[in-house]
Amino acid sequence: MERRRGARFEVQLHCRLKRAGSRDMVDATTLNLGRLGALVATQPVAQWEAIPQPGDLVSLEVLLPAHQQFGQRCLSCDAIAVRAKHEDGKSLIALQFERVEIRKVAGVAVSAAPLAVM
């Protein structure tokens, strides 16, 4: 039974997540993404305590494709883990977004090309 309130789109983007209270950022890839949540798959992880469990608060940063005029941006989200499944050294984590914003990625220069006037 489908319980999602919003559409999800299959898109694979590099992301990092951090469980609240942990210092460790975990590299992951989005499997699907929507305005209300995402499903992410972690890379193999040695520290299982860094992997979010259902009910955990999570910080997620999704690296967005670079734009010619605006440079590199990331989707910065506060989320709640709603499901987690561990297999073959990886984890699949379903996240429900609580707060979402788009931020500049530090250390990446924005193109110096002038904006066209319409």
C-alpha positions in Angstrom: 0.0 0.0 0.0 1.4 3.4 -1.0 1.5 5.8 1.9 3.4 8.7 0.3 1.6 12.1 0.1 3.8 13.4 -2.8 5.2 12.2 -6.0 8.8 10.8 -6.1 11.1 10.9 -9.1 13.8 8.3 -9.8 17.0 10.3 -9.7 20.5 9.2 -8.6 22.4 12.0 -7.0 25.4 12.0 -4.6 24.4 12.9 -1.1 25.6 12.8 2.5 23.6 12.1 5.6 24.3 12.5 9.3 22.2 11.1 12.2 21.4 13.6 14.9 24.0 13.3 17.7 26.6 11.7 15.4 29.7 13.3 14.0 30.0 10.9 11.1 28.8 11.9 7.7 27.8 8.9 5.6 28.1 9.0 1.8 25.0 7.8 0.0 23.1 8.1 -3.3 19.5 9.1 -3.8 17.3 6.4 -5.4 14.2 8.6 -5.6 13.5 12.2 -4.5 10.4 14.3 -4.1 9.5 17.5 -2.3 8.4 15.6 0.8 11.0 12.9 1.1 13.7 10.6 -0.4 15.0 7.1 -0.5 18.8 6.9 -0.2 21.2 4.0 -0.4 24.5 4.2 1.6 27.8 3.1 0.5 29.3 0.2 2.5 29.8 1.6 6.0 32.0 0.3 8.8 30.3 2.3 11.6 26.7 1.0 11.7 26.0 3.3 14.6 26.2 6.2 12.1 23.3 4.8 10.0 19.9 6.3 10.9 17.2 4.1 12.2 13.4 4.7 12.1 12.5 7.7 14.2 16.0 9.3 14.1 16.5 12.9 13.1 18.7 13.2 10.0 20.6 16.0 8.2 20.8 15.3 4.5 22.8 17.2 1.8 22.1 16.3 -1.8 24.6 17.7 -4.4 22.6 19.2 -7.3 23.9 19.3 -10.8 26.0 22.4 -11.4 24.3 25.3 -13.2 26.2 27.5 -15.7 25.1 30.8 -14.1 24.5 29.9 -10.5 27.3 27.4 -9.9 27.1 24.3 -7.6 24.2 24.1 -5.1 23.0 21.5 -2.7 19.6 20.6 -1.2 20.0 20.8 2.6 17.3 18.9 4.5 16.3 18.1 8.0 14.4 14.8 7.9 13.1 11.9 9.9 14.1 8.4 9.0 10.8 6.4 8.5 12.3 3.1 7.3 15.7 1.4 7.2 16.8 -1.8 5.7 20.3 -3.2 5.9 21.7 -5.7 3.3 25.1 -6.5 1.7 26.9 -3.9 3.7 24.6 -1.1 2.5 21.5 0.5 4.0 18.3 1.7 2.3 16.9 4.6 4.3 13.5 6.3 3.6 13.4 9.9 4.8 10.5 12.3 5.4 11.6 15.9 5.0 10.8 18.4 7.8 12.7 21.4 6.4 14.3 21.9 2.9 16.5 24.7 1.5 18.9 25.2 -1.4 22.3 26.4 -0.4 25.5 27.3 -2.2 28.3 24.7 -2.0 31.3 26.3 -0.3 34.5 26.4 -2.2 33.0 26.2 -5.7 33.2 29.3 -7.8 30.3 30.7 -9.7 30.8 31.3 -13.4 31.8 34.9 -14.2 29.7 35.0 -17.4 27.3 37.9 -17.4 23.6 37.3 -17.2 21.6 37.9 -20.4 19.1 40.7 -20.2 15.6 39.8 -21.5 
